[in-house]
Amino acid sequence: MPSLRVAGVLGTLLLTLFLSGCLYNGKEEGRTAVSYHESVSRVQSAVDDFYQKEGLLPILNADRETPRFEKFRIDLDKLNKKGYLDDIPAAAFEKGGSAYFLLLDEERNPTVKVMDLVTVQAVNDVQRKVNLYRSAHNGELPAAGELYPGLYKIDGKKAGTERLKLTSVYSGQEMDFIMDKTGGVYADYAFDIMSAIDRIGVQPATGEDLRSLLLESFWFVPVKSLPYYWVGGQPVPCVLSEEQGAE
């Protein structure tokens, strides 16, 4: 159990934001404001009923290598066809929306969360550009300086990514793309995590993955991310081993 817990007032504030709130659209076209509260509640109820009656979770098969925050995607079509879910949420990919509904903590307390496909697509687009640059430059990476230990800012001019922007689903702020020494690209959630810490007013515990703060307070998972730890008074992403991958 994470040592940091969002205070009651903060939790209420953040949840209220999403009860009446939205997926931030920023400057990106096609990214509309969508309330997820009702959708998540309906899907959670359907998953709970399905599990109680069927004895298994309504999830699609995933490879062992699939990152945690992308892995246990809920089979909304199955829930709908079997009568557990009246209508598939409009925000869902299955209905032309920009989100996957998935499960976290599947073994102890299956909890419905939302994976933003706009974030996934943006990181994948930058990844392709980085791969192309590396292939054309004998393995050299389009790095523009070290932001964190072993993690670098991407030179947008070199990589051709200057026009590729990403807005955080948590804060509405523009996010940075970061790159490791192998050329792996991730979204940088440091601003969102630091904002949560500032509001709580409690110093994080050493060794705690700070992404838990986002999971506890929001519907969205921090997809395409690295683990974050409290180092030198700030949240710092940690480079993963070859056996691990972005979550």
N, C-alpha and C positions, 0 to 999 in steps of 0.2 A: 504494500500500500504506500503510495507516494507520501512523503513527509509534508509536502506542501498541499494545503487544501484551500480552495477558493473560499473566502469568507462569504457568509450568507448574503450580505448586502451586494457584494460583487457578483455572486452567482445570479441573484435575482435580476440585477441590472443587465447582465449579459444575456440571460435567457429572455428577458423582456425585449431586448434589442432584436432578438430573432423571432419572438412571437409576432411582433409587428414588423420585423425587419426583413432583410433581403440579402441576396447575393450581390455584392458590389459590382456595378457595371463599369465604373471608371471611364476610360476613354475607348474601351474595346467595343466594337460593334457586335451586336448579337448577344451581348451578355446582359440579360434582363433581370430586373429585381424579382426575386421569387422567395416567398415565405416557405420555409421547410418544416415549421412546427407541426402542422396538421399531417403532412405527408409522412414525416418520421414517426409520429405517434400511430398512424394507421398501419404502417408497415411493421412497426414493433409489435403491435397487437396481433397482426396476422402471423408473424414469426412465432410468437409465444403460443398461439392457438395451434399452429401447425406442429410445433415441437411436442406439445402436450398430447396431441391426438395421434401423430404419426411416429413419434419417437426418434426423429432425426431432424436436422436443420435443413431448411430449403435453400441450399447454397449450390452454386455451380462449381464444377471441378476446376481445380487450379494446380499448376505445377508447384513442386516443392520450392523452386527458386523464386516464385512470385513474391514480391515485397509485401510485408505485413499490411500496409495501408492500401493494398490493391487486391488482396488475396481472396477473402471470403465474400464474394459478390452474391447478393441475394437473388434467387430465381423468382423474379416478380411474375413472370408468365405462369409459372407453376402455381404460385399462390392465388393468382387471379382465376385460372382455369379450374382449380379445385374449390373455389368459393371462399377462400380465406381472406381475399382482398377484392373488394367490389370493383375498384378502378385502380389501374396503375397510375401513380402520380405523374402529373404533367411534366415535372422537372426531371423525371427519369429518362435515361437514354432510350429505353424501350418505347417511349412515347415521343421521341424527338427532342428530349431535353438534354441538358449538359451535365448530368450527374449519374453516377452509379450509386445504388444503395448497397451497403455491405455490412458485415458483422465484425465486431471486435470482441475480444474476451469470449470467444465461441465456446470454450470448454466450461467456464465457471458461470458466466452471466452474459449470454449473447446479447449484445447491444447494437442497435441499428445506428449507423453513421453514414455520412454522405461523402463521396469522393468527387471532387470537382474536376470534370474532364477538360475544362479550359486550361487549368493549371498543368495537367498531364500533357496536353497537346503542345503547350508553349515550351515546356522543358524538352519534349521530344523534338520539336522543331530546332531548338538551339543545339541539341545533341547531334542532330544530323549535320548542321552547319559545322560544328566542331570536328566531326568525323571527316567531312569533306576537306577541311583545311589541313587536318593532320595527314590525310592521304596524299595531298598535293604538295606537302612540305616536308617529306621524309620523316614523318613522325613528330615534327615540332607542333607544339600546342599554341593556340592564339591567346596566350596569357598576358594580362596587363598589370600584374602585380599581385603579391600575396595579401589576401584579406585576413585569413586565419592560418594557423599552422597547417601546411600541406594543402591549402585550398586557395584558389586564385580567382581574381576577377577576370572576366572574359573580355578580350579586346574586340569590341563590336565591329570596328572598322575592318580588322583583319578577317574575322569570322563571317562578316556579312550579317550580323545580328542586330544592328543598330535600331532597326524598326520593330524588332520583336520585343514587345512589352508584356509585363504580367502584373496584374493587380491582385493584391491579397484578398482572399475571401473573408479574412478576419477583420482587417482594419481598413480596407479600401486603399491602402498605400501601395505605391509601385514597389515591386520586389526586385532584388538582385538575383541574377543567375550566378552560381559559383561552380568551379570546376576543380577536380582533384588532379593528381599527377598523372593519372592514366587517361585523362580526358573525360571522365564521367561528369555529367552535368546534373546539378540539383537546384531546387528553389531555396532561397535563404529566408528562413522564418525568424531570424534574430529580432527584428523590430517587433513583431507580434508577441513573441515570448517576453521580451523586455517590457512591453506595455502591460502585460498581465502581471508580471512581477512588481512593477511600480505601483499598480493599483492595489495589489495585495499588501504590499509593505512588509513582506517577510523575506529574509534572505534564504535562497534555496539551499538544500542540503547537498553536500559534496557527493558526487556519483549518481545523482538523480537525473534521469532523462527529462529535461524540462518540457518536452513536447506534451507531457501528461497534462500540463496546465491548459493547453489548447483543447485537448480531448475532453477534459472535465467540464469545460465551459461552453463549447460550441458543438454544432452538429457535424462540422467538417473535420476530416482527418488531414493532417499535414502531409499530403501526398508528395512524392518525389523529394523527400527530405533525408537529412542525416540526423543522428542523435545530437542533442544539445546538452551541454553541461555548464555549470557555473564556474567560470575561470576568470580570475582577476576582476571581479565585479561586473561581469557581463556574460550573457549566454553565448557559448562558442560551439560551433558544429565540430563534430569529431569524425575524422577520416576513418572509413570502415576498412576491414580486411578484405581480401579477395573473395573470401567465402561469404561475406555479407554483401548487401546491396542497398540501394536507396529504398526507403520505405514510403 
